[in-house]
Amino acid sequence: MSVLNDLYGVVMSRKTEPQEGSYTCYLFEKGTDKICKKVGEEAAETIIAAKNGDNDELKNEIADLLYHVCVLAADRGLDITEVEDVLRERSNKIGNLKQFHVSDHNT
């Protein structure tokens, strides 16, 4: 079992068996909009940490982002193993470079 699965398991246990004082339970109580806001905030903080070149800060922001993504998945009834399945499927593809449309900004 991966760390991400372990984390998701804890998140799910907070959803099904709320504990007083739990930040995860607080997020579930506030609902999807609050959870989405936190995912957005953590994504922005991850970008800032990367741009600052501080890997200690970056690893913590990525961890925060992954935690909030797990809460969002649980809130929406999406099992994290479904996300892992998509990643596994994508990793099996060879030559998966997408062709990007190049825009002519001079016209």
C-alpha positions in Angstrom: 0.0 0.0 0.0 1.3 3.4 -0.9 1.6 6.5 1.3 -1.1 8.1 -0.8 -3.4 5.1 -0.2 -2.7 5.4 3.5 -3.5 9.1 3.5 -6.7 8.5 1.6 -7.6 5.9 4.1 -7.2 8.3 7.0 -9.2 10.9 5.1 -12.0 8.4 4.5 -12.1 7.4 8.1 -12.6 11.0 9.1 -15.5 11.2 6.6 -17.2 8.1 7.9 -16.2 8.5 11.6 -15.8 12.3 12.3 -13.6 13.3 15.1 -14.0 16.5 17.0 -11.1 19.0 16.3 -10.1 17.2 13.1 -9.1 19.6 10.2 -10.3 17.0 7.7 -13.7 16.9 9.4 -13.8 20.7 9.3 -13.2 20.6 5.5 -16.0 18.0 5.0 -18.4 20.1 7.1 -17.6 23.2 5.1 -18.2 21.4 1.8 -16.9 21.1 -1.7 -16.5 24.8 -2.3 -14.2 25.2 0.7 -12.2 22.1 -0.3 -11.8 23.3 -3.8 -10.6 26.7 -2.5 -8.0 24.9 -0.4 -6.8 22.9 -3.4 -6.4 26.1 -5.4 -4.6 27.8 -2.6 -2.2 24.9 -2.2 -1.6 24.7 -5.9 -0.7 28.3 -6.0 1.6 27.9 -3.0 3.3 24.9 -4.7 3.9 27.1 -7.8 5.4 29.9 -5.7 7.7 27.4 -3.8 8.9 26.0 -7.1 9.6 29.5 -8.5 11.4 30.4 -5.3 13.7 27.4 -5.8 13.3 26.2 -2.2 12.9 22.4 -2.3 12.2 22.2 1.4 9.3 24.5 1.0 8.3 22.8 -2.2 8.1 19.3 -0.8 5.9 20.6 2.0 3.6 22.4 -0.4 3.3 19.4 -2.6 2.4 17.3 0.5 -0.3 19.9 1.4 -1.6 19.8 -2.2 -1.8 16.0 -2.3 -3.6 16.0 1.1 -6.2 18.4 -0.1 -6.6 16.5 -3.4 -7.3 13.4 -1.3 -9.9 15.3 0.7 -11.5 16.5 -2.6 -11.6 13.0 -4.1 -13.2 11.6 -0.9 -15.7 14.5 -0.8 -16.7 13.7 -4.4 -16.9 9.9 -3.8 -13.9 9.2 -6.0 -11.6 6.5 -4.8 -8.0 7.4 -5.0 -7.3 4.0 -6.6 -9.2 5.3 -9.7 -6.7 8.1 -10.0 -3.9 5.6 -9.6 -5.4 3.5 -12.3 -5.4 6.5 -14.7 -1.7 7.2 -13.8 -0.8 3.6 -14.3 -2.5 3.5 -17.7 -0.8 6.7 -18.8 2.6 5.4 -17.6 2.2 2.3 -19.9 1.9 4.5 -23.0 5.0 4.9 -25.2 5.5 8.0 -27.2 2.7 9.9 -25.4 4.0 13.3 -26.4 1.0 15.4 -27.2 1.1 17.6 -30.3 0.4 21.2 -29.3 -1.2 23.8 -31.5 1.2 26.6 -32.2 -0.6 30.0 -32.4 0.7 32.8 -34.5 0.6 35.8 -32.1 1.5 38.2 -34.9 -1.9 37.9 -36.6 
